[in-house]
Structure formats: structure tokens, C-alpha cells
Amino acid sequence: MHVVIVGAGIGGLAAALALAKTGTRTTVLESSPKLGEIGAGIQLGPNAFHVLDQLGMGEYLLKGAVYVDSFRLMDSATGRQINRFSYGDDFRERFGNPYVVVHRADLHQSLIDACQASGLVDIKTAVRIKNFEQDVNAIRAVSVDGLTFEGDVLVGADGLHSAIRAQIINDGPPRVSGHTTFRSVIPTEQMPKEFQWNSMTIWVGPKTHVVHYPLKGAKVFNLVATAHDDADVAVTGVPVSDETVAEKFAHLVPEVRRIISSGQNWKKWVLCDRDPAENWNDGRATLLGDAAHPTLQYFAQGACMAMEDGMCLARVLGQAGSDVVNALDRYRQERLVRTARVQLGSRLIGDHIFHPSGAHALVRNATLSAMDDRSFREALAWLYDGRQALAA
């Protein structure tokens, strides 16, 4: 079997590596002239490490990761802690893996290296795919330059604005969420000392939330500040001034404003997602990751779901024989509800946990402050115990 994958992001490369583990050849087509990942920190829950373990990369990646010891929830309207949930021994025992943060580029490069070392993955850059053609025997990805790449299966892992999705589903542009995210990475010494916590920290507040955590052996801190500002035009990685960012969060407590003021070289994104789609297959073509089920960032599961997709796809194709169409439908059915739950749940988190004010915020604080570590773990067991999601 030969699989053509459109997109060399984390999801596409994880799928290629998973397929290589089954002895399947892949051609990965990337539109950018060189390989790379945009962004900084990425959170990897235990479910992501179940995939990385099966790919033989878990132990390697853990060497460069930061093991955050807790999830700290703070109220940016009062400056007080709502709760702190442990990611310690009990968490690791419950889910079989830790909660870690790594630099996105480190994860991406490690996938590139593993794919190239496999001898079964051919990565081609500067190839922009516009559509596909298929018959009963094969499927072909067609580039804007008229080149064709033939295989038994075509996987659209080409992200939020997927050309493959446009042909399969044709559901128009993504939904603009109205949330703007600002990102910065700073040396640890620039972070106010009293907030240099080895923690996944989220300050929740009126129409805003601010996230910070250490990266690269705690040498730097990742800052992510999000405002529900009703932005209506999608924006990706545009530089903005320190003053612009400070103004968005000027209504928060001095502690948060001080954290914001430590940021530099800010860039902004206007977040987008899509409604869950019940079908993302067309014959020998299927979708994966953000092309199939793009989500807001609030569960920190976009890349994790894409890696799970790749592992599931490799498993069902490995069991398919020549009946790839039914195998792809099995893949879709196995992944649909879980990924849709992440999509819809991420919207709910943004509206009802991270951004409320007034009585709504008081109810949130009372509910979450009453949770202990065990109830926190069990509330997320459906998500983090991803071993069940990867089982046959």
C-alpha cells in the first residue's frame, strides 16, 4: 500500500511515521518551501504520550520536555487562586504518562527525523495541492502546477484551510471565533520572580484569560494572552506592539498586568474552528487533524487529536487488506465522537470557564474550588486515558 499525505505538520508526520511502523510507504506533500512549525509551546497530555510511546518517541521527547507539576487556576479579577490540581505521581499512575510541555518546533523536528530514518517516508516541499482525482484502483493528488501524486489512499492533513476538505465537504471558510490570542516567549529572568511557577497556569477573567508555563528546561516562559474581543477577520501570526497587548488586558489585576508587561515580540492570531462534520471521507480520500476537526485551543488538544488520528488510521489500514474504502470509514467512525467532543467542549470552556464575569464567574469559582485532585482526574479521564481511544 502507498499513502499520499497532504501536509507535513505534526498530524501529517505522525500519520506517516505510524504508517511506516506497519511497513506502509507514504509520500508527504508540504506546500511550504521548507519544513518548520509556527508557534512556541505545546501541551502534551498523557493521551498524546500514549501515541508517542507507540511511535517509539516518548522517552526521547521526555528528555527535552518540562514536567509541569500542577495545573494552577487563578482569578484575574481578584488575583486569588481558585484551585491547584496536581500532575504528580497519582496523576501519572492514573493515566500512565505525565503532563508535559515542549517547544512545538522540537516535537515537529523529532517527527521529521524519525520519518526520514524510517526509509519509508518521502517528504516533498513546495508542493501545493489543489484537488484530487480517483477511480476504483487509485487516487491522485493534483498540484497547482499540474503535478500528480498517486497512491492507494489520500490523507488531507492540510490544516484549517484544507484544499482536500474543500473538495470532500465544501463547507466554506472556517468559523471566526471572535477570540484574539497574543503569544510571546521570554527568558525566564524576565518573568516576574513570584510567578516563575513550574505549573500550567491559567488566569481566568472577564472576556480574557492568560496562560504561562516554562519551556526548554525552564530557560524560557511561554506567555499566551487571549481576549474575547469579537474579532471578525482571521489573522495568523501578525506582529503587534506591547502597548496594543497591554491595552487589551488593562482591566485585570496588577499581577496579571505585570506578567503581560514582561512579554516582548508579541504576535497575534484570531482563533477559528469549524462545526463538527459527520462525514470527512470520499472514497479513497480522508481527512486528519485540523482538516477534519479543527478546534479552539482551550482543551490544548489540537495536536494531540491529530496524532491520535494518525495512529488510528495506520491501525485500520494495516488491517484493511485491499478494502481501503471500508477501512477509512471505520477510521472515521472511531474518531468522530471523540474529536467532536473536543471541538464542542473547547467552545464551552472558553465561554463558561475561562471568560465569564459576575455571578457566572462566582459559580465557576465555587464549583472548581470544591474539586479535589481525584475528582479533577476523573473529570478528564475520558480525554487523558487515550489508550482506550487507540485500542482496536
N, C-alpha and C positions, 0 to 999 in steps of 0.2 A: 504494500500500500504506500502511496505517496500523498502527503497532505500539503496543501498550499495555505499558508497563514499570511493574512494581510495585517501588518502592524507588528513592530518589534519593540513594543512596550513590555512592561512586566508581565502582563497576561499572555501576550503572544509568545514570548520567550519561554515562560513557564510551561505553556502547552507544548511547544516544540521539544523542550527537554523531557517532559513527561512522555511524549510520543517516542522520543529516542530511547527511553528506558524500555519500551516494548519492542524495539527494533524497527520502528517506523521512520522512514525518511521524511523530512519536511523541507520545504523552501519557504523562507520568511521574507516578505517583501515590505520594506520600510520606505516611506516617502521622503524622509529627511536625508540629506546628503551624507550625514554621519550619525552614528549611534550615540544616544545620550538620553538622559532623563531630566526634565524640568522639575524644580522643586527642591525641597530640603528634607525635613524629617518625615518618616513614615512609621506609623504604629503597626506593629505586628502582634495580633492576639494569638493565643495558643492554637487556634484553628489554622492560622497561616503557617505556623511551625509544624503542624502535622503534615502539611503539603511539603514543606522544605525538607523535613526528615525523609519523606518518601523519595524525594529527588536527590537525596544524599548531600544536601547543602546545609542542613540545620546546624550541625556542630560548627561548620566553617563560619556561618554568618553570626553565630552567637559570640564568636571571638571578638568581633568588632562592634557588637551591639551594646547598648546601655540597658541593664536590667533595672527598670524603674521599680521602686519598692512599694508604691501605692498610687491610688487614684484619689486626688485631693480635690474636693468640690468647694469652691469659695463663692461668697456672695459679693459681687462687685458694687452693690448698692449700699452695703453696710460695712464691708471689709472683714466680716466674720466668716469662719469656716462652717460650712453646712455639715460636712462629714468627710471622713478619710477612710477609704477601703484598702485593705492590704492586698498586695500582689505577691505576698511572701510564700512560705512553704505550703500552707494549706491550699492556696490558690493553685500552685504548681502541681500539687498532688491531685487536686480535684480534676484538673484539665490535662495533665500530662506534659505540659510545656509552660514556659514563663510568658509574661507580657513584656515585650521589649520594644525599643525604638532604635531605628537605624537611619542612616542617611540614604535617601532614595537612590542616589547615584551609586552607592556601594552595592545595594541589592541588585540594581539593574546590571552593573558591570559583572557581578558574580554569576548572573544568569547568562550573560554573553559568553563569559569564559567557559562555563560548563557546557553550553550548546556547542561551541567551537571544538571543545575537547572530545565531544561525543563522536565526531566524524559523520553524524547523520543529519546535521542541520546546516543548510546553506542559507546564509543571510545576505540579502541583496539590498543595498541602499539606493536612494534616489530613484525609486520606482513608485510612481503614484498610480494607484489602481482606480479606474473609473467605474467599472461594472464587471459582470461575469456572464459567461455563456455555458450551457451544459446540454448534454444529451444522455442517453441511457448508459453510456460507457465511461464518461469522464466529464470534468468541469474545468473551465479555463477562466483565469483572471485576466482581464484586459486592461493594459495601462493607457494613460492619456497619450502615450507615444505610439500606441498600436502594438506593443509587445504583448505576447500571450504566455501564460504560465499554467501548464496543465497538470492536473492531479486527479486523484480519486475523490478527494474531499477538499472543500474550500472553507476556511475559517475566517470570518471577519472579526479581527481583533483590533480594528482601526478606530476605536475610541468614540467619543461623544458625537462626532460629526461623520460617522461611518458611511462610506460610499456603499458598502455591502448591505448595511441596514436599509439605506435609502431604496435599494432595489428590492429587498425582501419585504419590508414593512411599509415604506413610503409614508412615514408619519410626520414629515416636515421637520422644521428646526426643533432643537431642544427647548424645554420649558425654562425660562429665566426665573430664578427663584426670588429675586429681589434682595438677595443677601450678597454683600461685598466682603471679601476676605483679603486682608493685608498680611503679607508674610515677610519675615526678616530673620536672619541668623546672625548672632552676635558672639564675640568672645565671652567666655564665662565671666571674666573680670568686669565686663561692662554691665552685667546683670546685677541689680541691687542685691547685696550680700544676703539680706534677710529672706530673699525669695529663691536662693540657689538650692532648691529642693530637688532631691532625686525622686521626683514624683511626676506623674502625668497630672498636671494641674489645670483646672478649668475654672475661670472666674465667670459666673453666670450673672446676667443683669438685664436691665430694661433694653430690649431690642439689640443686645450685644452679648458677645462672650469672648474671652481672651484665654488662649491656651499657651502654656510654656512647659518645656521639658528639655533635659540635657541631651546632647548628641556627641558622638565621636569621643567616647571616654570622658564625657563631661568637660571637654575642652571648649565647646560652644553650647549656646542655648538656642533652641528653635522658638520663635515667637509667632503666633498666629492670632490675629485680632479680626473678629467678624462683626459686621453691623448689618442689621436688617433695615436697610435704607431705601427699599423699594426701587433699587436699580433695575432698569428695564432693558438694558443692552448688554449682551455678553462681552466680557473683556477677559483677556488672558495674559497675565504676567506683565502688566504695564507699570513702569516705574512711577512712583508718586512721592511727594515731598513729606518730610517728617511733620510739617505743620498740618498737612491735609489729614494725616492719620490721627494726630493729636486732637484735632477738632472733632473727629467722629466719636471720640471717647471722652470728651471733656466733661460729661455729666457723671462720670464714675468716681469712685472714692480716690483719694490721693495715692493710695498704694498702687492701684492699677494704672493710674496716670504716670506714675514713676516708672513702672515696668515698660509702658508704651514709649516713654521718652528715651529709654535705653536702646531702642531699635534704631536701625540705620539701613539705608539702601532698600527701603520698602518697595514691594511690588504688589499689585492688586489683581484679583480675579473676581469676576461676578459669577457666582455659582449657578450651575444649570443641572437639570436632571431630566428624566422623562417618566411618564406613567409606565407602570409595568405592562409589558406586551405578553400576551398569552402564547403567541407563536413567533419564533425567530428563525425558523428553518424554511428552506425552499429546496427540495430535492437533496442534492449533494452539498448544499451550502448551509452554513450555520453561523451563529454569532457567539461572541465570548466577551466577558468583561463589560466595559463601558459601552461597547457597541450593542450588547444585548440588554443590559440592565443598569444604565448609569444612575448613580445615586449621589445625594448630597454627602458631605464629609462627616456627618455627625455621629455615625457609628464607627468611623475610622475603619471601614471595611471594603472600600472600593478595590484596592489591590488584592486584598485577602480573598474576596469573592472571585476575582479573575483567576487567581492561582488555583483555587478550588475547582473552577470551571475546567481549567486545563488538565488537572488530574482526573476528573470525572470523564472528560472527553477521551483521554488516552485509554482509560479503562474500558469504556464501552466500545471503542473502535478496535481495541485489542481482542474483544470477544465477538466481533461482528462477522468475521469471515468476509464474504463478498457483499453482504446486505448492509451497505453503509447508510442507506436512507432510513431504515428502521432503527439502526444504531443511533443516528443523530436525533431521531425523535425520542428515543429513550433518554439520551443525554438531556434534551430539553425538558422532559417531564421530571427528571431527577432534580434539576437545578431551579425550576420555575418558582415554586412556592418559597423556597429558602431565600432566593435573591430578591423576590418581590417583597418579602417581609423586611429585608434590609432597606429597600428603597422607601417603602411606606413608613417604616419605623424611623428612618432618618428625618423625614419631614416632621414627624410628630415630636421628635426630640428637639428640633430647632424651635418649634412653636411653643411647646408646652413644658420644656425643662430648661433650655438654655436662655430663652429670650423673654419670658413673661415678667410682668411687674404687678404691683399692688397685691390684691387678695390672691390672685393666681400664683404669684411668687411665694406668698406665705404658705399656701397649701403645698407647693413643691418643697419648700424648706422643711416643713413639718413631716412630710412623707419620707423624704430622703434622710433626714437626720435620725429617724426612728429605725432605719435599716442597720442590721449588723453585718459583719463580713460574710457570714454564711448565707443570709438572705440575698445579699448582693451577688454572690457567686451563683446561686440557684436561679436568680432572675435572668442571668446571662448564659445559663447552661445551654440553652438551645443554640446559641451562637458560637460560643467558645469551644464546646465539645464537638469540634468539627470532624472527629474521627468517624462518627456515625454518617455524616454527610458524604464522606469519601468511600464508605464501605460499599461493596457490591450489593 
